[in-house]
């Protein structure tokens, strides 16, 4: 028999709230280079391109197995020039909790342009995390 676990939306909501509420007043960082294996793997030669602030309530309460970010404060002055390839969500204590791919198509974080120029403004208009059933 195939493995086929399924969870209720209420159960997924509990998990999402428990995990992502730890990101209140955290950061959303965008990098170039190769995405690490997971968020426990140290960042190596990748360059921090932009550092955006999450709100004091980073995400609204989960609903239907999804969690939507509250307003994300733009980085008014990008840290470096490069091509965005991945991004990371961090706690207010700068602990990485989730990494994701970034670019212009078929990625987790879709940008209008993956090219980021130093001192340019960088913004993220929306972010939704969905837990599969």
Secondary structure per residue as TSV (DSSP state, phi and psi in degrees):
chain	resnum	aa	ss	phi	psi
A	1	X	-	360.0	139.6
A	2	X	-	-72.7	150.0
A	3	X	-	-75.6	129.5
A	4	X	-	-151.6	59.8
A	5	X	-	-70.4	142.8
A	6	X	-	-135.7	139.1
A	7	X	-	-122.4	155.6
A	8	X	-	-75.8	157.5
A	9	X	H	-59.8	-39.3
A	10	X	H	-61.6	-39.9
A	11	X	H	-67.7	-41.9
A	12	X	H	-63.6	-40.5
A	13	X	H	-60.2	-42.3
A	14	X	H	-58.6	-46.2
A	15	X	H	-64.9	-43.8
A	16	X	H	-62.5	-44.8
A	17	X	H	-63.0	-44.2
A	18	X	H	-62.1	-41.5
A	19	X	H	-76.5	-49.3
A	20	X	H	-87.4	-15.3
A	21	X	G	-69.7	-14.2
A	22	X	G	-72.8	-7.6
A	23	X	G	-94.5	4.2
A	24	X	T	-54.8	131.7
A	25	X	T	62.0	23.3
A	26	X	-	-87.7	-154.7
A	27	X	E	-134.7	156.2
A	28	X	E	-126.4	109.5
A	29	X	E	-111.2	143.7
A	30	X	E	-118.3	133.1
A	31	X	E	-127.1	164.8
A	32	X	-	-103.4	-176.9
A	33	X	S	80.3	-167.4
A	34	X	-	-82.9	130.2
A	35	X	-	-66.3	132.3
A	36	X	-	-60.5	162.3
A	37	X	S	-54.9	-43.1
A	38	X	S	-157.7	177.3
A	39	X	T	-75.1	-3.3
A	40	X	T	-89.9	-12.2
A	41	X	S	-83.6	131.8
A	42	X	-	-61.6	146.8
A	43	X	-	-77.6	133.9
A	44	X	-	-103.1	-109.6
A	45	X	S	-85.4	1.6
A	46	X	-	-65.1	145.4
A	47	X	-	-102.5	135.0
A	48	X	E	-73.6	118.5
A	49	X	E	-93.2	-41.9
A	50	X	E	-147.9	147.7
A	51	X	E	-131.2	104.1
A	52	X	E	-106.1	149.7
A	53	X	E	-97.1	134.0
A	54	X	-	-86.6	154.2
A	55	X	-	-72.9	170.9
A	56	X	S	-63.8	-26.5
A	57	X	S	-116.3	94.1
A	58	X	-	-64.5	-36.4
A	59	X	B	-135.5	147.2
A	60	X	-	-71.1	164.8
A	61	X	-	-58.2	140.9
A	62	X	-	-64.1	146.3
A	63	X	B	-148.0	134.6
A	64	X	T	55.3	32.3
A	65	X	T	77.8	17.2
A	66	X	E	-132.6	153.5
A	67	X	E	-133.3	122.8
A	68	X	E	-104.1	131.6
A	69	X	B	-67.1	142.4
A	70	X	-	-72.1	-179.8
A	71	X	-	-53.0	135.3
A	72	X	-	-107.4	122.0
A	73	X	B	-71.5	128.8
A	74	X	-	-65.3	155.9
A	75	X	B	-89.3	108.9
A	76	X	S	-71.6	-13.4
A	77	X	S	-150.2	94.2
A	78	X	-	-54.2	146.4
A	79	X	S	-76.2	-27.9
A	80	X	-	-157.6	167.3
A	81	X	-	-98.1	134.4
A	82	X	E	176.2	-176.7
A	83	X	E	-105.5	118.7
A	84	X	-	-66.7	126.6
A	85	X	-	-125.0	-19.3
A	86	X	E	-159.2	163.9
A	87	X	E	-141.3	163.9
A	88	X	E	-141.1	141.8
A	89	X	E	-101.1	130.5
A	90	X	E	-125.9	154.1
A	91	X	-	-74.2	173.8
A	92	X	T	-64.9	-19.1
A	93	X	T	-92.3	13.8
A	94	X	-	65.4	30.9
A	95	X	-	-95.5	119.9
A	96	X	E	-67.4	131.5
A	97	X	E	-116.7	-28.6
A	98	X	E	-151.8	131.6
A	99	X	E	-111.2	153.3
A	100	X	E	-151.1	156.9
A	101	X	E	-73.0	153.4
A	102	X	E	-139.4	149.1
A	103	X	E	165.8	-150.3
A	104	X	S	-109.6	-12.1
A	105	X	S	-161.3	151.2
A	106	X	S	51.7	45.1
A	107	X	S	-137.7	170.6
A	108	X	S	-72.9	-44.5
A	109	X	E	-107.4	104.0
A	110	X	E	-89.4	123.1
A	111	X	-	-109.4	153.2
A	112	X	S	-70.3	-24.5
A	113	X	-	-152.5	134.2
A	114	X	S	-80.5	-12.2
A	115	X	E	-81.8	122.3
A	116	X	E	-118.3	132.1
A	117	X	-	-106.9	139.6
A	118	X	T	-54.0	139.5
A	119	X	T	73.0	-2.1
A	120	X	-	-79.1	155.3
A	121	X	-	-77.0	138.1
A	122	X	B	-128.0	128.0
A	123	X	-	-135.0	155.7
A	124	X	-	-121.6	121.3
A	125	X	-	-81.6	-29.3
A	126	X	-	-161.2	155.3
A	127	X	-	-148.9	122.4
A	128	X	E	-125.5	128.8
A	129	X	E	-105.8	126.0
A	130	X	E	-120.7	131.7
A	131	X	-	-97.2	120.5
A	132	X	-	-64.3	149.8
A	133	X	-	-64.9	360.0
